[in-house]
Amino acid sequence: MEDSGGKNTASVHLHRRVRREMKTIQKMITLYCRAHHRDETALCTECRQLQNYALKRLQRCPFSENKSTCSNCEVHCYNDMMRKRIVEVMRYSGPRMLLHHPLLAVAHLIDEKRTKKPG
């Protein structure tokens, strides 16, 4: 849903950290899809489904501004199949994010260190 300014009204009410994480996951999935499915203009159906699933999970995250990175979260909300797919995407795209989207990558690394599980 978009407002008159073209902004997604569903994400307007989300905490800025969650919005940034949504942007990060979209960029990661795009990097992965372009490299593995060879379409420069749009996500393939499989990657679009994964992106929609990931964004929905982030929108519904009960922790909001206190959210840890997903890898450090005590509540794993992805089903097994989607979790396996997103791990594959992150393993491929994570290192490449430093080249393609360095600000998002560094912000994510800082968030990950800030919310690290004890032990």
Secondary structure, 3 states (H helix, E strand, C coil): CECCCCCEHHHHCCCHHHHHHHHHHHHHHHHHHHHHHCCCCCCCHHHHHHHHHHHHHHHCCCCHHHCCCHHHCCCCCCCHHHHHHHHHHHHHHHHHHHHHCHHHHHHHHHHHHHCCCCC
